[in-house]
Amino acid sequence: MSQQPGSLRAELVGAFGDPIDENPTGIMQEAAFEAAGLNWRYLLLRVTADDLSSAISGLRAMRFRGINLTIPHKVAVLRYLDEVAPDAALIGAVNTVRRSADRLIGENTDGKGFLRSVCEDARVDPSGKRIVFLGAGGAARAMSVELALAGASHITIVNRTQSRGDELVRTLNANTPAKAEFVQWVGDYPVPPEADILVNATSIGLYPNTGDKPPVMMATVGPGLLVCDVIPNPPQTAFLTSAAARGARTLDGLGMLVYQGAIAFKLWTGLEPSIPVMRQALEKVFRT
Ligand SMILES: NC(=O)c1ccc[n+]([C@@H]2O[C@H](COP(=O)([O-])OP(=O)(O)OC[C@H]3O[C@@H](n4cnc5c(N)ncnc54)[C@H](OP(=O)(O)O)[C@@H]3O)[C@@H](O)[C@H]2O)c1
């Protein structure tokens, strides 16, 4: 069969990070490319903090279609981009870059992935809801900004380090319609009875520390609450197990990881990926 010139050339995307070897995103994206019949490759590329500038130049030279950024590049990459999406600018971090002609555009799909998981997996509309985030790091910033922009009425940021929590609360109050407040995290946090959604946005419980749970007064968790965890590995965290035992509905971090990848896939290819294919690919990595 005759082949059009250039048709054997794969389109390239991938991830820059350090460390990067254990990153599962490539397995999920490559499965989705194959299912969609796309000749695309997702490369895990170890790029140190000092080499980010050269790596971005290389990305431009090799005409990558886009890239994911992970530790330590999500904030540092901002200065190398031609444009940053408004929500990513508010979050102050970029986890996905897409190339449009010769321009590199920064996006953040983490919070959007969480929003989609809340809406589609938990079937909860965050509009008008009162939401409590445990943590004020990159994940909490992305999730709280997107839920505030989606209409959450009240957001409580509970964090150990006050300066980080205060900064996020200022961002939310100044730039979104939600009313935000900071609570210093000391001892077991009592969840207010009016809260609708509680989110663990810390790294507590991440493999291999699977027995760890964020300090929360579990007697204040009950059937009226949706309890979410950002940790995708393992998806069923000790925190979610305890919340379910108290009668709360739960949402694991695997959905967020799948949807943030699915949103990046759409930004790069213009196509909707198969969500079941992406989820199954990740489940194989995390559960075997
Ligand atoms: N499912 C997904 O798609 C997805 C996407 C992104 C991230 N994540 C996960 O989200 C987690 C957080 O990531 P991140 O980027 O936000 O990290 P980060 O920027 O380093 O922030 C970590 C947050 O957790 C808090 N924290 C950590 N250990 C704590 C402890 N022992 N007690 C109380 N607070 C503690 C930190 O509080 P201080 O400010 O006081 O230090 C901070 O608020 C990671 O495990 C990551 O794998 C998941």
The ligand as a Tripos MOL2 file, in Angstrom:
@<TRIPOS>MOLECULE
LIG
   48    52     1     0     0
SMALL
NO_CHARGES

@<TRIPOS>ATOM
      1 N1         -5.0790   12.4810   41.4700 N.am      1 LIG1
      2 C1         -4.4410   13.3820   40.7410 C.2       1 LIG1
      3 O1         -4.6860   13.5470   39.5350 O.2       1 LIG1
      4 C2         -3.4170   14.2670   41.3860 C.ar      1 LIG1
      5 C3         -2.9960   15.4330   40.7270 C.ar      1 LIG1
      6 C4         -2.0490   16.2500   41.3620 C.ar      1 LIG1
      7 C5         -1.5400   15.8770   42.6060 C.ar      1 LIG1
      8 N2         -1.9700   14.7350   43.1960 N.ar      1 LIG1
      9 C6         -1.4690   14.3410   44.5180 C.3       1 LIG1
     10 O2         -1.7530   15.3770   45.4150 O.3       1 LIG1
     11 C7         -0.8290   15.3310   46.4990 C.3       1 LIG1
     12 C8         -0.4070   16.7520   46.8490 C.3       1 LIG1
     13 O3          0.3180   17.2700   45.7510 O.3       1 LIG1
     14 P1          0.7790   18.7990   45.7050 P.3       1 LIG1
     15 O4          1.3670   19.0180   44.3640 O.co2     1 LIG1
     16 O5         -0.3100   19.6840   46.1770 O.co2     1 LIG1
     17 O6          1.9530   18.7980   46.8040 O.3       1 LIG1
     18 P2          2.5600   20.0650   47.5350 P.3       1 LIG1
     19 O7          2.4760   21.2810   46.6800 O.co2     1 LIG1
     20 O8          3.8880   19.6300   48.0560 O.co2     1 LIG1
     21 O9          1.5700   20.3260   48.8000 O.3       1 LIG1
     22 C9          1.4160   19.3650   49.8110 C.3       1 LIG1
     23 C10         0.3430   19.8180   50.7960 C.3       1 LIG1
     24 O10         0.1470   18.7730   51.7460 O.3       1 LIG1
     25 C11         0.3750   19.2850   53.0600 C.3       1 LIG1
     26 N3          0.9670   18.2310   53.8710 N.ar      1 LIG1
     27 C12         1.9120   17.3310   53.4800 C.ar      1 LIG1
     28 N4          2.2120   16.5160   54.5080 N.ar      1 LIG1
     29 C13         1.4430   16.9000   55.5620 C.ar      1 LIG1
     30 C14         1.2880   16.4430   56.8940 C.ar      1 LIG1
     31 N5          1.9830   15.3820   57.3440 N.pl3     1 LIG1
     32 N6          0.4070   17.0700   57.6950 N.ar      1 LIG1
     33 C15        -0.3150   18.1180   57.2460 C.ar      1 LIG1
     34 N7         -0.2070   18.6200   55.9780 N.ar      1 LIG1
     35 C16         0.6620   18.0090   55.1560 C.ar      1 LIG1
     36 C17         1.2890   20.4730   52.8760 C.3       1 LIG1
     37 O11         1.1450   21.3450   53.9800 O.3       1 LIG1
     38 P3          2.2200   22.5250   54.2820 P.3       1 LIG1
     39 O12         1.8660   23.6740   53.3620 O.co2     1 LIG1
     40 O13         1.9940   22.8360   55.7080 O.co2     1 LIG1
     41 O14         3.5750   21.9410   53.9990 O.co2     1 LIG1
     42 C18         0.7020   21.0720   51.5780 C.3       1 LIG1
     43 O15        -0.4680   21.8120   51.8480 O.3       1 LIG1
     44 C19         0.3260   14.4360   46.0480 C.3       1 LIG1
     45 O16         0.2610   13.2110   46.7470 O.3       1 LIG1
     46 C20         0.0460   14.2000   44.5760 C.3       1 LIG1
     47 O17         0.4250   12.8960   44.1720 O.3       1 LIG1
     48 C21        -2.9000   13.9310   42.6170 C.ar      1 LIG1
@<TRIPOS>BOND
     1     1     2 1
     2     2     3 2
     3     2     4 1
     4     4     5 ar
     5     4    48 ar
     6     5     6 ar
     7     6     7 ar
     8     7     8 ar
     9     8     9 1
    10     8    48 ar
    11     9    10 1
    12     9    46 1
    13    10    11 1
    14    11    12 1
    15    11    44 1
    16    12    13 1
    17    13    14 1
    18    14    15 2
    19    14    16 1
    20    14    17 1
    21    17    18 1
    22    18    19 2
    23    18    20 1
    24    18    21 1
    25    21    22 1
    26    22    23 1
    27    23    24 1
    28    23    42 1
    29    24    25 1
    30    25    26 1
    31    25    36 1
    32    26    27 ar
    33    26    35 ar
    34    27    28 ar
    35    28    29 ar
    36    29    30 ar
    37    29    35 ar
    38    30    31 1
    39    30    32 ar
    40    32    33 ar
    41    33    34 ar
    42    34    35 ar
    43    36    37 1
    44    36    42 1
    45    37    38 1
    46    38    39 2
    47    38    40 1
    48    38    41 1
    49    42    43 1
    50    44    45 1
    51    44    46 1
    52    46    47 1
@<TRIPOS>SUBSTRUCTURE
     1 LIG1         1 GROUP 0 **** ****
